[in-house]
Amino acid sequence: MARVQVTVDPELEEALAELGGGVPRSRAIRDLALRGAAELRAEHERRAEALATLDRIATGEDDGFDFAVSAALHDGRR
């Protein structure tokens, strides 16, 4: 397996400290990397879902959004 060199800067040091002790530093860094990757995947999925929803609204496929009601609500705030 390939190895990577990681500089433990203040932000990474803080993240490692939040994990607590008890595990080797290399394992903690691996765990953080895997959790970060999972969060990035989830963020990408949420963004893709949000864009798909906006596309359905814009094309009229989603009839749950009424632009007239939205405009009336917006005008009522002024």
Beta strands, then each sheet from edge to edge (+ up, - down):
end
